[in-house]
Amino acid sequence: MTLAPCSIAIIGAGPAGCYLADALGRKLASARIDIFDRLPTPFGLVRGGVAPDHPGTKNIARQFERTLAKDGVRFLGNVDIGKDISVAEIKQAYDIVVLASGALVDRALDIPGDTLDHVYGSGAFVSWYNGIPDGRDLSPHLSGESVAIIGNGNVALDLARLLAKTADELATSDLCAHARDVFSAAAIRDIWLIGRRGPLDANFTTAELAEFGQLTRVHPIVDPAQLPLAVPTEMPDEQRKIAEKNLDLLRDYANRTPTAEKSIRLHFVFFAAPAAIHGSCGAETLELERTYIERGRIVLTGERWAIPANTVITAIGYRSREIPGLPFDAVRGTIGHEQGRVAPRVYTVGWCKRGPQGVVPANRADALAVAELILEDLNSGDRTITEPAKPGRLLIDALLTERKVQVVDFAGWQRINAAEIAAGTRAGRPREKLTRIDELIATAQVQS
Ligand code: NAP
């Protein structure tokens, strides 16, 4: 059976959207794929989430650029689906619609004091230092001596590492200029990493955990009494290997003695659930409650104590943004779907489907699976060569023009990219990001 030329809209130009465009482009040679992003820039978390001092993780952007540059694929940045174009209009225009809009909203900590000043979600904080326009004006308070980071995942490690690094250690990063200024003026002496479970339950990857042993001014502190004697043999192999390496690192940290040049103490605190944040003019202390784990469940003991915390950052996961006109799973904080199918000819992929889990390449397998699903449905007989194709980009382009939306296309992104790299080269860094919507659009529109 021959398939008609197919118009496809992918909402979100992050890793999941780009991997999916690549997979669909290979499988449906005649497909016309439009990838929308609410930001003027593509690549989602690769630009806005990955730590600025981990440039290797961002190399995947080159592959995504090749995808966006392919015949039949268009990038439409600065178009907010649900606002500039409704979901009904997108469905009317395209044969296939795929939500790949990620998970950007911080999960709420939901304890007394969590709305005090100087309490931030990691999503907002990371957007701020990575120069995402929404987070640009956060201006976080870092002039106190003590910062508490809640959560035991890799985002918590990213935050602790960036706060602890010296300006020299950040010199080759693409940390934004406004964040460099705040970091270099910070007066931090103590960083507390708070896990409500034990050291073997932490979601730390070994390479990220190991970095703390190498940093110029960090003295990692671990209470040896919190470390188990061994990793349980019943743990699945893959998980056990990581847990053993992490346990070795934590033992090494527990044995270290402080030295004069190690001016920042990094406290790993396990079995501690956040109970309340106190302060009269913003956060001052974080109250914790001792826990133990019983058959995987967290049990609170009633034993409470407080640590100083002039700034509190939660790194406890994210939810997706609800898009008007689409089902939403309020419990999981994802688009509502059945194994990737949202509605007839509407699909979802990536973090807005799976929740905020997994590293960038994990989205590839997900994208391949969703591409297969789409092909399966297209081949199921109700969408053959005899069916007239939907208007696709013709309709959408007309609406965008009528509504005066300033679309940034792939050439516009290339101009932004070149300008950022040139500014970075002048400053001896990989790139100096443009962080305001109007600057990004103006740069995208400059004709050479
Ligand atoms: P994560 O790995 O799911 O960690 C979230 C942490 O928050 C967990 O320790 C969780 O504890 C804790 N938590 C959740 N709710 C809490 C609450 N109410 N109070 C206290 N603690 C709470 O998520 P993430 O760190 O945001 O990372 C997201 C994904 O991105 C992960 O797959 C991560 O590996 C990936 N990532 C990778 C890198 C890298 O490879 N370098 C860097 C950044 C992110 P429980 O276990 O008790 O729920």
Residues whose N, C-alpha, C, O or C-beta is under 5 A from the ligand:
A	BS01	NAP	L109 G151 N152 G153 N154 V155 A156 R196 R197 N203 A315 I316 G317 P356 Q357 G358 V359
